[in-house]
Amino acid sequence: MPTVNFNLRKQESKEPQIIYLIFRWPGHKFKYPLQLKVLPKYWDGERQCVKNIIAAPNKDAINRHLADIKKEVNAIYTNAVADRTPVTKQHLKTELDTFTNRTTPDKTLLGFIRHYIDTAGERINPVSGKITSIRTIQKYNTTYDVLKEFADGYNRRLDFDTVDLDFYQDFVGYLTTIKNYKVNTVGKYVATLKGFLNAAGEKKLTTRTDHKSKRFKVMSEDSAAIYSPVTELLKVYDLDLSENKRLEKVRDLFIVGAFTGLRFSDFTALKSSNIIGENIEVYQQKTGGKVVIPIHWTVKEILGKYENSLPTNISNQKMNDYIKDVYKEAEITEQIEIQNTKGGLRKVESFEKWELVSTHTARRSFATNLYLQGIPSQTIMKITGHKTEKAFLKYIRLDGKEHANLLREMWDTKQPLRAVK
């Protein structure tokens, strides 16, 4: 009878290791590297899977993939025997390559990108040790679609050898004037393309380095994101929405986000098990890092209202729509001017504040309000998950007047010593 095992090459390593499939049948042994890695300390050698512990990233996804591989290799062997086909290592490799989408890819630029996307779900980030997220794959796909659309009407053949600075100007021009995208949207497409080109360079598919030039720029401008000061948040919190349970639940979720700093994916997944004493302790879905947050009195009241189990059956998009209705009900109608560049033209538009609020406003409000209260950046960053102070400070939403007020307060409270005459 054939046997299936999964092993790591270096069991004592402190670096993520490739998981190998070891398939044995009478007189033969076949070794096949999977496109998955795991830290040896998280590997259960006896059960041949990732340990069922919270700290092990993507344990469930990896273990499901191992189960699928085991089922598939047994099926390949059984079908070959039933069809009286010789079971060879090459046959097993060919079938497994097809099953794991590792067939020889088209080596053109678009062919490489398509293959890179199709295999993203199996790829482990060597820095984080995590499988590529669904959100990142969606970003890859939208970039691929836009690039393919551009290539269909481009007056040059698009391939690795034509991705030069002329291509950059033409592509940015297309995104700006034809697609009418904002500067930040154009920048995101260029940044994703540069990531594809870096990956292709690592595989020796291209030797061009134009995309590393300073002129191959990822452009950006300050976004139109806003924040709510504490007084405004409490006005929203005190709003009587008892006649509209849908908006009431959305408001409660938003307030939890605004006083915990958690992302939408985290505050909508809070459970009673995350409430430890006077703190909320949770592993963030995006980063995998653990954060410990003291429970604000508003959050405590909301948790009590729902018996420590918040409403979760709402999408980010729906909540973005409904929280605007909440802010409109609260009559938060301050006029805000937003300046951005779209279609190559700089425009200034005026909005009432409720029109600009989103789920992300909660997290920005948390960070900005604490910053205004004089809480050290490093303390706030421990909760928001920002790795550098530079990135964190870009997140803070203060206008020129608020920065001036901060400086004035510092001058008022820290008077210099004067010489006695």
N, C-alpha and C positions, 0 to 999 in steps of 0.2 A: 504493500500500500504506500502511496506517496505521502510525504510529510511536508508541512509548511512551517517555516520559522522566520522570525524577524530578529535581526541582531544589529548591534552597533559595532563599528570597527575598533574604536578606542573607548573602552568602557570607563576609563579613569579621567578622560579629558574634561577640561573646564569650558570647552568650546562646543557649540552645537555640532552633532555628528549626523551624517547621513544614515538613514535606516535602510538596511539591506534585506531583501527577500531571499531566503535560502530554501530552495525547493529540491527535494530528494525523491527519486523514484529508483526502482531496482537497478543498481550498478551505476547510477548517475547522480550528479549534484550540479545545480544551476544557481548562480548567484546574480541577483539583479538589484542595482541601486535605485531606490525610489527618490522622487524629487521632494523629499521631506527630510527635515532635520529636527533633532531634539537634543536638549542638554542631557548628558548621561545621568545627572542626579535626578532627573524626572522620569527616567526609563525604568520600567519594571521588568527586569530580566527574566523573572520566573513566568510572568503572564505574557511577556513579549508585547507590551503595549505601553503607552504613556500612563504614568501613575494618575490615579483619580484624586488629585489635589488641586486646590484653587490656584496655587502659584504656577502650575504648569500651563503655559499659554497654548490655546487651541487644542487642548487634549482631546476634546470630543470629536472635533473635525479630523484630527490625525487618526484616532482610533477607528472612526468610521471608515476612513480611507484604507486602513490596514485590513479591516474586515472585508471590504469590497475587493481588495487585491487578492486576499486569500480565497475568496469565493471564485474569483475569475480564473486564477491559475489552476485551481482544481477542475473548473469547467473546461479549460483549454486541454488539460491532460485527458479528462474523461472523453471529450468529443473526439480527440485524436485517436484514442484507443478504440472507441466505438466505430470510427470511420476507417480503422485499420491503417492509419497514417503514422509513420514513425515519429515518435516523440523525441525531438532534437532540441538542443539549446537554442539554435537559431529560430526554430519554430516558436518556442516559448517567448523569445525576445521579440520577434515580429508581432506576435499577438498582443503581448503586454504593451509594446510601444503604441500599437493602435488603441488599446484600451485607455492608456494614459495620455493620449494625444501627443505622443513623442515621435510621430512619423516625420520624415525629413521635410522641413518646411521650405516654402518658397523663399529664396534668398534675396528677393528684391526688397526695397524699403518697406512697401506696404505689405508684402508677404511676411517679412520678419515681424512687423508690428502685429499683424493678425495672429501669428503663432505665439508671439510674446503674450498677447492678451488671453488667448485660448488656454495657455498653460499657467496663467497667473495664479489660479486657484491651488496649484500644487507647489508653488514657489515659496520658499521661506526667506524672509528678510534676514540677512546675515547679522544685522545689528540688533534688531528687536527679537529675532527668533520666531516671528509670527508669520502666518500665512497671509498673503495679500487680501485685504478687506474687500467686501462687495462694493463699497463706496469707491475705492480706488479703481476697481475694475470698470465701474460705470464711467469714471473719469477717462480711463483709457479708451473705452468704446466711443465716447462722444468726440474725443480728439481724433480717433481713427476715421470716424464718419466725416468730420469736417475736412480732414486732410485728403481723403479720397474724393470728396466733392470738389475740392480745390484742384486736385490732379486731373480730374476729368475735363476741366476747362482750361488747364494751364498750357501755355504755348511752348513749353519745354517738357521733355521726358523727365518724370520725377523718379529719381532713384538716389542711392547713396552718393553717387559721384556728382550729382547736380544740387545737393543740399549745400549751397554756398551762400554768400552774403547777398547775392542778387535774388536767390530764392527767398531768403528771409524778408527782404523788402517787399517782394511780390506777395508772399503769404500774409504778412502783417497788413499790407494794403487791402488784400482780399477780405480779411477778417474785419477790417475797419470800415471800408467803404461799401463793400458788397453785402456782407453779413450784418453790418451796422452794429457791431458789438462794442461794448464799453471797454475802456483801457484795461481794466482788471481781468475781464474775460479773455481778451487777446493775450494778456500775460500768462494766464493759466494754460492756454493752449500751447504757447511757445515753451513754457516750462515743462509740460508733459512731453512734448516732442523732443526736447533736449534730453530728457530721461530715456526715451527710446533710443536715441542716438548714442548715448553713453553705454547702454546695454549692448548695442550692436558693436560698438568699438571693443568692448571687453571680449566679445566672441570673434574678433578679428574679421568682421564682415565689412568693415569700412576703415579706411585710414584717414579720411577727411576729418579735420578738427575745426572747421569754420564755426560750428555751433558753440565752441568754447571761447570764441572771440568776444571782447567787450561790446562789439557792435551787434552781436547776435543777442540782443538784450531782452530780458524778461521785464517788460514795462509794468508799472503799477502806479496807482494814486490812492490817496486816503479814501476809504470806503464811506458810505453814508450811514454807518452804524451809529446808533444813539444809545443813551443809557437813561435810567430813571433814578433820580435821587431818592433817598429813603422816604422823605415826606410824600413823594408821589406814589411810591410803592405801598405805603400805608393807606393812602387814599384808595388805591385799587383794592387793598385787602379789606377795608371797611365797607366797600360797596355791597349793598344788599342785592344779591342775585338769587334769592330763595325762590323766585318765580321762574327762574331759568336755570335748571340744573345743569344743562350742557355748558353754559358759560361759567357757572359756579365752579364746576370741576376744572375747567381750563384755567380759571383765575387761581385756584388753589395750587395747581401744578406749577404755574408760573411763579407764584410767590415762593414755593419751595426752591425752585431753581435760582431765584434772585437772592435767597438768603443761605444757600449752600454753595453756589458757584459751580454746581454740577451741570454737565451737558444734558441735553434733552434725552439722549439714550440712557443716561444714568439716573436722572431723577424720576423718569417714568418707569424705572425698573426697581425702585426701592422696595424692600420687603422688611417685615418685622425683624428678620435676622440681621439686618444692617443697623438696627438700633442697639447700640451697646452703651448702657448707662446714659450719660448725658451727651453722647456723641453719636454721629452717623459714621460708620466705617464701611467703605465700599471700594472694590477694585474697579477702576475706570475701564470702560469697554474699549475706548480708543487707544489708551496707552498701556493698559494692564497694570498701571501703578496703583498702589493703595493710598487712599486719602482718609484722614480722620478730621471730621468737621464738627465743631460744637453746635448743638441744636439751638437755633434762635427761637425766641418765644413764639413768633408767628408760625414757624415750622412745627413746633411742639403742639400748638393748638390744632393745626391742620392734620397732623398725624393722629392725634386723639380723635378727631372727627371721623377719620376713616379707619380707625382701629389699627393704625400702623401699616395699612396696606392701601397705597394711593391708587387712584384710577389709572389704568394703563391702556385701555382700548381706544387709543387715538393716535393718528399719524402726525408726524412733524408738520406736514403741509396743512392738515386740518387745524392743528393747534395754532399755526401761524395766522390762519384766517380768523379763527375765533378770538384770539387774544386782541386782535384789532377791534373787534366788536366790544370786548370788555373795556378797553381803554376809551373807546368812544362813549360808552355808557358812563364812564367816570368823568366825562367831559375834559379829557386831557387833550386840549386843542391848540396848544402853543404852536405858533408858526415857526417852522424850521426851513431854512434855505439850504439846499443841497447843490453842491457844484461837482459835476463830473464831466468826463469826456466820452462822447458816444458818436460813432461815425466820423471821428476825427475832429468834431466840433465841441468846444467847451460850452456847457450849458449850465445855467443856474435855475433851479426849479424850487418852488415853494410848496411845502406840505404841512398839514396839521400833524402833530406828533403821533397821534393814534395810527395814522396811515403807515408809519415807518416801523412800528414795534413788531418784534418777532420773538420766537422762543430764545434766540441767541441774545436778545436784549437783557434777559434775566441774568445770564452769566456775565455779560459786560457790566451790568449794574452792580453786581456783587463785587467785582474787582475794582471798579471805579470808586464806589462808595467807601470801601475799606481804605483805598489809597488816600482819599480825601480826609479820612479820619486819622491819618498818620500811621496806619499799620505798615510795618516794614514790607517792602516789595518781596523779600525772600519768604516771608511768612505767607503772604497771599499766594505766591507762586507754588508753595507746597500743596495748595488746594486746587488751584487752576491747572497745574501741570505744566506750566511754561518752563522751558529748559534754560532760557537766557533772559536776563533783565531787559535786553533790547527788544526781544519779541514781546515781552510782557508790557512794556511801556507803549508799544504800538497798539496794544489792546485797550489801554485806558482811554476813555472818551471825555476829555476836558477841552473846553474852548479857551481862547486867549484870556478872557475875563476870569475864568476859574483858576488858571495858572497864576494870574496876577494876584488874585485873592489869597492863594496859597503862600505866595512870596510875602505879601503884606502881613499875613498872620504870623509867619516866621519872624519877621522884623519886629512885630509888636511883642512877641513873647520872648525874644532873645535880644534884649537891649545890650549893646556893648558897654563894658565898664568904662567909666570916664575918670580922668585924672582929677584929684582933689586940688583945687586952687588955694 
